[in-house]
Amino acid sequence: MQANGQRGRIKQSKAANLIGRLRDYSDDVWRFMTDPNVPFTNNVAEQAVRMPKVKQKISGCFRTSDGADIYCIIRSYLATLNKQGAKLFDALIQAFLGAPVQPCFG
């Protein structure tokens, strides 16, 4: 029972909450060990955002909104092809020749 008439659960530390989630979701936490399609980390999402942020920090900003949009489209295209195992240099050559490689969807 909590003092001062407070209701609900007693606040736990961040460590206790983490241990509880790891215990409750242990099948999901260790899924990468049994399913080869599940990556060990989710760093792919973080890595996709890192380069635009680094570019923004180095140059201070993107000069135009259109320039930022174009940069993000190119990064997204290359990230998708990279995940699908395509050779990025060859894909860029094909794009400049007017026959861009189409990513597989599905």
Phi, psi and omega per residue, in radians:
M1 nan 2.419 -3.135
Q2 -1.594 2.635 3.132
A3 -1.374 2.959 3.048
N4 1.079 0.428 3.081
G5 1.201 0.303 3.126
Q6 -1.286 2.572 3.139
R7 -1.996 2.905 3.074
G8 1.625 -2.954 -3.093
R9 -1.366 2.664 3.075
I10 -1.334 2.344 -3.126
K11 -1.099 2.336 3.121
Q12 -1.933 2.864 3.114
S13 -1.276 2.851 3.096
K14 -1.063 -0.658 3.131
A15 -1.114 -0.756 3.133
A16 -1.129 -0.702 3.101
N17 -1.111 -0.723 3.121
L18 -1.106 -0.804 3.130
I19 -1.055 -0.713 3.114
G20 -1.099 -0.769 3.118
R21 -1.160 -0.711 3.103
L22 -1.086 -0.674 3.121
R23 -1.213 -0.797 -3.074
D24 -1.215 -0.560 -3.079
Y25 -2.014 0.595 -3.060
S26 -1.051 -0.612 3.110
D27 -1.091 -0.707 3.137
D28 -1.278 -0.668 -3.117
V29 -1.085 -0.685 -3.091
W30 -1.698 0.196 -3.088
R31 -1.006 -0.580 -3.136
F32 -1.072 -0.367 3.137
M33 -1.335 -0.487 -3.072
T34 -1.868 -0.351 -3.113
D35 -2.098 1.927 -3.099
P36 -1.145 -0.249 3.131
N37 -1.438 -0.152 -3.129
V38 -1.706 2.123 -3.137
P39 -1.246 2.745 3.125
F40 -1.126 -0.661 3.140
T41 -2.244 2.982 3.042
N42 -1.845 0.503 -3.102
N43 -1.153 -0.282 3.140
V44 -1.026 -0.737 3.125
A45 -1.126 -0.757 3.141
E46 -1.150 -0.686 -3.130
Q47 -1.163 -0.572 3.136
A48 -1.136 -0.518 -3.110
V49 -1.577 -0.344 -3.016
R50 -1.098 -0.837 -3.045
M51 -1.101 -0.785 3.075
P52 -1.048 -0.645 3.139
K53 -1.186 -0.706 3.098
V54 -1.107 -0.779 3.122
K55 -1.056 -0.724 3.128
Q56 -1.124 -0.705 -3.138
K57 -1.175 -0.707 -3.084
I58 -1.213 -0.853 -3.074
S59 -1.557 -0.129 3.135
G60 1.632 -0.634 3.118
C61 -3.102 3.007 2.950
F62 -1.494 2.483 -3.062
R63 -1.160 -0.684 3.129
T64 -2.379 2.818 3.069
S65 -1.140 -0.666 3.099
D66 -1.095 -0.699 3.115
G67 -1.108 -0.713 3.096
A68 -1.134 -0.723 3.120
D69 -1.089 -0.784 -3.140
I70 -1.108 -0.763 3.116
Y71 -1.020 -0.798 -3.126
C72 -1.165 -0.625 3.102
I73 -1.126 -0.789 3.140
I74 -1.110 -0.794 3.133
R75 -1.080 -0.727 -3.133
S76 -1.127 -0.768 3.121
Y77 -1.046 -0.839 -3.118
L78 -1.197 -0.639 3.114
A79 -1.133 -0.707 3.114
T80 -1.122 -0.815 3.126
L81 -1.109 -0.665 3.119
N82 -1.086 -0.751 3.108
K83 -1.102 -0.500 -3.123
Q84 -1.584 0.057 3.043
G85 1.448 0.263 3.128
A86 -1.328 2.700 3.054
K87 -1.440 1.996 -2.989
L88 -1.164 -0.683 -3.141
F89 -1.102 -0.766 3.107
D90 -1.111 -0.654 3.120
A91 -1.136 -0.687 3.103
L92 -1.156 -0.711 3.100
I93 -1.048 -0.800 3.127
Q94 -1.070 -0.682 3.137
A95 -1.117 -0.747 3.135
F96 -1.229 -0.410 3.076
L97 -1.452 -0.059 3.090
G98 1.597 0.168 3.121
A99 -2.260 1.205 -3.058
P100 -1.122 2.527 3.058
V101 -1.200 2.314 3.137
Q102 -1.630 2.212 3.086
P103 -1.122 2.650 3.070
C104 -1.490 2.356 3.107
F105 -2.031 2.346 3.067
G106 1.887 nan nan
